[in-house]
């Protein structure tokens, strides 16, 4: 069934947000330890992927206010997932590093997410799987456009 062109952008955004929310909810149910909110997971993923990132860079990358990221950093540091250290190149700035606990948590999260999504994709028929695969380049371009536009504003 083809979407109404006028409502397609809203339907797409709703479907993507709903999918992300459902994946996070399912993964949260099987997690041990403190519960992490979406923004906290996003920050942890960023720090694991870019060790030593500054708080200000993380805020820019996540499109969050610096004080919001500082709040997330304080919570994650308190839970033993992040280390905030002074940047030797600029003593006024802080660099972020993940802890072994964060690395293990994210490894587990990524593994369980892969199992969950693979299992759900396998339940789809071949045509639906092909449609999702064909949509990936367009979704990546949409994300890149949104990212680029956000950096320009």
Secondary structure, 3 states (H helix, E strand, C coil): CCCCCCCHHHHHHHHHHHHHHHHHHHHHHCCCCCCCCHHHHHHHHHHHHCCCCEHHHHHHHHCCCHHHHHHHHHHHHHCCCEEEEEECCEEEEEEEEECHHHHHHHHHHHHHHHHHHHHHHHCCCHHHHHHHHHHHHHHHHHHHHHHHHHHHC
